[in-house]
Amino acid sequence: MKEKIHPRVYEADVICACGERFTAISTKREIKVELCSKCHPFFTGKQKLVDTDGHVQRFLRRWGMTLESEK
């Protein structure tokens, strides 16, 4: 590897909007994020479908299904 061309690497403090804190390796000392694995809908299972035109409701009615949140 060439000398003096690589950036310095630090142990960064990552701060999420939900309040979760953890450390990671980065070229910055502090990183602020909006979503982390504690609050992201994919990981928490609290994913909501945003349907403004009613496509999901029409599909569910056609196949006789209901959403989990409507039960």
N, C-alpha and C positions, 0 to 999 in steps of 0.2 A: 504494500500500500504506500501511496505517496505521503510524505511528511507534510504536516501543517495545512491540509486541505479539508479535513473532516471537522464537523462542528462538535462542540463539547456536548456531552451527554450527561444529564442530571437525573436524579431520582425526583420526579415531579409529584406534587400534591394535586390530585384531581378532585375538584369540588363540583358536585351536581346541584342543580336547582332544588332538588328534594331534600338536600342536606347531607347526603351520603358523601363520605370522603374515603379515598383510597390512594395508593401510590402506584406510579407507573414510571417507565423510563421514557424520557423525552429530551428534546433540545431546549425546552422551556422549563422553568422551575415551578410554575403553577399553571394549571389548565382548568378553565371553567366550562362545564358542559350543561346542556339542558336536560338530557336523558341519560340514565345509566341502567345497569341490569336490574336494579332494585325497583325502578319506577317505570321502565319501558313496558308498554302494553303487551308486547310479544312475550316477554319473560314472566310477567305477572299473571297472564291469563285473563286480564280484564279488558280485552280488546273490544272496541265497539265499532259497529259498522255505521259509517256516515253515508246516508243514502238520501239525497235531496229530491230525486225524481221518482222514488218509489219502486225502483227496479228490483230491489231485494224483496220487498213485500209482495210484489207481483209474482216473482219466482216462487216464493214460499207458498203463496195461495194456490198457485198452479199445481204444486206437488203435495199439497196438504201438510205442509210442515209449519213449525213455529220457531221463533227465536228463543234461545235459552233465557233471555231476560224477560220474556213475556209470560213465562210459566208461573 
